[in-house]
Amino acid sequence: MSQIELLLPKMGESVAEATIIKWIKKEGDAVKADEPLIEIATDKVDSEVPSPEDGVLVKCLVKENDVVQVGQPIAIIAVGSGAAATPPPAVSAPAASKPESAPVHIEAAAMASPVATEVLKAGSGGKFYSPLVRNIAKTEGIGIAELETISGSGSGGRVTKQDILDYVQNKSKSPAPVAAPAQVTVASNGQAERKAEVVPPAPKQKVAISIGPNDEIMEMDRMRKLIADHMVMSKSTSPHVTSYVEADVTNIVMWREKVKKQFETKEKTKLTFTPIFIEAIVKAIKDFPMINISVDGDKIIKRGEVNMGMATALPSGNLIVPVIRNADMLNLVGIAKRVNDLADRARNNKLTPDEISGGTYTITNVGSFGNVMGTPIINQPQVAIMAVGAIRKKPAVIETPSGDFIGIRHMMFLSHSYDHRVVDGALGGQFVRRVADYLENWDINREI
């Protein structure tokens, strides 16, 4: 019987650490290969870490609520013949004379790769900074000296991701330093020099909230805190502008009603309106590729792939955005299958971190809640997002060669929010109009 060390697996390209939520197995429990041992949470998604082999869980190396780095040991498992039948052995350092008994490092997914960063792992005081914190510091231009001034809420005063995000958010909201009246001095060359003294701004005061005797105070869950931070960050990053178009989708409603049973029988999946909307948006992105971009400082990144995010409401009331990668390479059937698969696994907490990252444009269906339109917030680092409203029967003017008349049509509002730093009103308005054109010109005789 030998022992192996289970390492925290790499959960996605941008994930450097995870929070331990709950141990599913206890020390001394027998475990099977691929059986979940522990529940973890990242800033992307919650997931489980399975056992790599049959054996016995000898030692839990981390506790619930601990923040663990990718590649860090989290458990020791006894494997081999007799492992499940014998009591868990005491864990001790391997003797120098028996190197063969040293634990073998095994990771459930893939070994962590070192994170390239210019911020030191530890400051002069010896305080450790995680790869995620260092990456954020590097992105925000925070040096090690400034990083050491941040008060940490983690174990031993460690700076957590939330600590540095709060610091960056408060820093961005702080007003610019106020210049004091200039002081005039005379230099050695006889010329006057002006020196301005910079007075630091007063700290922003927290808004006082009164609490009544019948009010209930509820703690935000982890996902709601992440959503709140992301929304505030997006609004402070991008000047939002929203353009609206009302589209006549009568042909789409009639066509879907005609083919949906045949579609489900043939393709073993349901045909909702969402794949149809996504197909139209993808076509419009090909016509206007400068919608499919991101901003990095004063540089524009033009994306080479069309990765469509689809906002999905969870049973908890929270929101998650799974991504259909290379949506421009899929036909309507392929998009429909991806939409249904991702939505189903999102609601059952089965998504992987890579399936909710890398999006380049996002659609949100506010019509599913009976709303006619919305003003969606951009999903950073994207620069645009579209909300589709409820489809309603309305009287509308129908133009024909023989004259105009009033008819009952299925109408829907499209709301397009975009980053006015890089998307002007002309581009933002033309894009949403093009999406509406593709929807209105739907071929009612289209084959599946």
N, C-alpha and C positions, 0 to 999 in steps of 0.2 A: 504494500500500500504506500502511495506517495502523496505528496501535497502539491497543490497548484495555487498560485495567487491569481485571483480574478481582478482584472484592471477595468476601470471605468472606460467603456468603449467610446470611440469618436462618434458623435451623434449627428454630425453634419459639418459642412465645410466651415461655417462661421461659429460653431459652438465649441467653446473652450472649457466650460465648466457646467456642472449640474448640481441641483439641490436634492438631497436624499429626502424622499417623501415618507416611505414606509418600507420596512423589511417584511416581505411576504413569508420568508422562511426564518426560523430561529436557529441559533447554534445547537447543533446536535441533530437537526432534522436531516433525513435522507432526501436527496434531490435527484431528479432525472435530467438527462441531457435535454436542453431547450426548455426546461421548466422555469418559469419566472422566479427569481430570487428576491428582487428588490424593485421598488417603484422610484423613478427619478423624474425630475422636472428641469427642463432647460428654459431659456427665454423664448424657445420656439414651440415646444410641445412636450407633453408628459408621455413617458414610455416606461417599459419594463426591461430589465437586464436579465437574460436567462443564464442558466448554468451551462457551461461548455461541455460537461461530461456527467455521467452518473457518479454519485458519491455521497459524501456527508459534509454539510456545512460546519466546518470546524470553528471558524472565528469570523465575526463581523468586525471589520476594521474601521468602519465609520458609523456614526450615529444619525438618527433621523434629524432633519433640518440642517445637517452639515452641508457646506458647499465644497464640492470635490472637483479637482482638476481632471481633465481627460488624461488617461494613462496612469492615474493614481490607483494603487491597490485598494480594493474595497472589501475583499473577503478572501478567506483561505478555505479551500475545499480539499478533502481527502478523497482520492480516487484510487481505483485499482481493486483487485480481488479482496473481498472482506471488508471493504470500506463501509458498506451500508449495514453490515452486521455487527460491527464493533463500536464501542462508545467513542466519542470524539476525543482524540488525544490532546494533551495539554500543548499549547503553543509555546515554543521556546526557540531561542536563536539556534540555528544549526551549528553543530560542533565543527571545528576546523578539520578534524580528522575524518568527517563524513560529509564531504561536499555533495555527494549524490543525494542527500536528503533535503538539500536546499529547495525552497519552493520554486516551481517553474512559473515564469510570468506568462499569463494567458489573458488575452483581451477578447471580449465577446464579439466584437465587430472588427475593428482595425486599430493598430497602434497609433497613438497621437503623434502628430508631426510637430516639430518645434515651431513656435510662432515667431516670425521675424518682426522685431520691433526695436525701436531706438530707445525706449524707456527701460531703465534698469529693472531687474526683477525685485530688487530690494533697495531701500533707501539707506542713508547713512546711519539711521537708527536701527537698521536691521528688519524693518517692517516689510513683509512680503507682499508683492502685488501680483495678482493673477494675470494670465495672458489676456483675458477679456478686458480687465481694467486697464492694462497697458495699451491694448489696441484702441480703446475709447480715448485714452489720454493722448495717444499719438494722433488720432484723427482730429481731436479738438485742439491740438497744439499745446497740450499741457505737459510741461517738463517735470522732471523728478522733484525739483525743489518745490514747485507748486503742488504737486501730487502729495507731498508729505504734509502739506498744510490742511488736507482734507481729513475731517474727523471720521473715523471708521466705526461702523455699527456691528462689524463682524467679530468673530472670536479673537480676543487679544487686541482689539482695536483695528482689525483688518478692514481695509477699504473694499466694500462690496460693489457690485455693478450698480445697485440702486444708489449707493452713496455718491459715486462719481456722476451718474446721470442727474441726480438732484443738484449736485454742484454745478454742472454745466448748464442746467436749466435756470438756476438762480443767477448764474453768471451772465447768461444771455438776456435775462430780464432786467438786470441792473442797468440804471441809466448811465450814460457816458459820464466820465469824470468831469467835474465842473472846474473850469479854469479860473483861478483867482485873478484879480487885476494885475496886469503885467508890471513887473518891476524893471526899471530902466537903469542900466549900469553903463559905465564908460570903460571900454577896453583899452589895452595898452597902445593901440594904434590910433586912439582918439575917437573912434567911431562908437556910436551908441549901440548897445545890445539889449534886447528885450528878453526877459525870462519870465515864464508863466509858472506859477506854483499850482500844482494839481491837487485839488482837494477831493479825497475819496468820498463817494456818495454814501448817504445814510442807508443802513440796511433796510430792506423792504419789510414792512410790518405785515404780519399775518392777519387776515380778515377775521374779526371776532364773530363767532356764530352763536346765537342764543339757542338753548335747548329747552324745550317745554317739558312739562311733567308727563305728557302722553307720547313724547317722541321716543323712537327706538334707534339706538346706535348700533350699526352693523359694520363689522370689519370687512373691507374689500378682500376678495380672494386674490390669489397670486396673479391669475390671468387678467382680472379686472384692473389691477394695478398696472400691469404691462400695457394694456389697451389704453388706459388713461394717459400714461407717459407718452406713448406713441402718438396719440391724437394731439396732445399739447405740443409735442415736438414738431409735428407736421405743420400745425397752424403757425408756429413761430418761425419755421423754416421757409415756407412757401406762401407768397401772397396769392390767396385763392380767388379765382374768378369762375363763375358758373354761367354757362349758356344753356338755353332750353329750346327744344324742338318738339312739336307734336306730330306724331307719325300715324298714318292710317295703316293699320296692320290687319285689315279685314281679310286679305288674301292668305296671310299666314294662319289666321284662326281657322278659316275654312279648310285650308290644306291639311293642317295638323289634325283637325277633326276627322278628315277623310282617311288619313293614313296611319293614325296612331295605333290602332289595333293590329294592323298588318305589320307595322314596325316592331311592336312588342313581340309578336309571334315569330317574326323572322330573326330579329337581332337579340332577343332575350333580355331586353332592357326597355325602359319607358322613354318616350319622346316628350320632353317638356319644352317650354319656350326658351329656356336658358341657352341650350346649344345653338338655337337659331339666332339668338341675339349675339352670341359669341362669334359665330361665323360672319355675321355682318360687320362686327367691330374689327375682326382680323382683316377682312377685305379692305376696310377703310384705313387701317394702319399701313397696309401695303401702298395705298394711294398717298398717305400722308406720314411717311416714316419719321418725321421730326416730332411726332407724338410719342414715339417709342424710344425715349431718351431718359437720361439721368443727368444731374448736375453735380460736378465735383469742383467746388470752389468757383473759379472762373473758366472752367472747362466743361464742355458738353460731351457726354458719352452717348454715342448713337448705337443702340443695341442691335446686335446681329441676329438675335432670336426674338420671336414673339411668344413670350411666356405669359399666359393669361391667368391672372388671379381671379378667383370667384369668392366673394364674401359669403360666408356660410354661418347662419345662426345655430348655436349649440343649444341643447336642452337646458343648460344652466343659465341661458340668457346671454352668455358671452359670445364673442365673434371670433372666427378664425378664417384665414384666407388661403386655402389650398391652391396650388398652381398647376395649370395644364401647360406643360412644357412643349415648345415647338407646336403651338396650336395652329400655326399657318401650314403645317405639314399634314394636318388631319382633315378628313372629310367630315360631313355632318354626322355620320354614324360613329366615327372615331371620337368626335367631340362629345356626343351624347353619352357614350360609354364611360369616358373619362369623367364627365360631370357627375354622373350617377355614382360611380365608384368612389370618387373623392368625397362627395357629399355624405355618402353612407359611412365611410370610414372616419370622416371628421366627427360625425355625431356619436360615433362609438369609440372615440379617442384612439384610433388605430393608425393615424398618420405618422410618417417619419419626418424628422426635421427638414430633410431635403425637399419634401413635398409641400412645404409651406414657405419656401424661400426661393429667391431668384426671379420673382415675378417682374414683368416690365410694364404691365397695364392691368387694371382691375375693373371688374364689373360687379355691381351690387344691385340686387333685385328688391327694391323697396316695395314693389307692387305685390309681393307675396304676403305683405302685412296689410294690404288694402290701401296703401298710400299712393296718391296719384303722381307725386314727384318728391324729390329730395335734393339736398345740397351736400353731397358726400365729401368727406375729407380725404385728401390724397394719401395714398399708402406709400410713404417714403421708402426708398429713394426714387420712386416713380414720379412722373410730373403730371399725371392725369388719371381720372377715374370717371366711370359713367354709371349713373343710376337709372334703372328702367322702372317706370311706374306701372300701376295697375292698368290692365286693358279694360276699357269701359265702352259700352254702346252709347253713341252720341249722334245727334243730328248733325249732318255735315253737308256742305255744298259740293255736289258732284258735277264736274264739268264734262260735257260731251259735245261732239261736233254739231249736234242739233239743238244745243242749248243747255243751260244749267238747271239742276233740280236739287231738292233736298232729299237726302236718303239717310238711313241708319247705318252707321259705320262703326267698326271697332277701332278706337283711338287710344293712343298711349303717349305719355310724355317721356322724353329722354333728357336727363340732366347731366351736363358734362362739366365737371370741375377740373381746372387746370392751373398750373404754376405760371403766374404771369411774369416771372423772371425770364422765362425762355419760351413760353407759348403766348403769343399775342391773341387778341380777340378774333382776328381774321382766321388764323389757323384753328383756334379752338372752336369757333363757330362753324367753319367749313367742315371740320371733321365730324361733328355731331350731325350736321345736315347730310353728309355723305352716308353715315350709318342709317339715317332715316330713309334715304333714297334706296338703299339696298333692301331694307325691310318692305317699303311700299311697292317695290317692283318685283316682289317675290312671284315666281312662276307657280301658279296654282295647279299646273299639270306636271310638276316636277316629280321625277321618279325617285324612289328611296335609294 
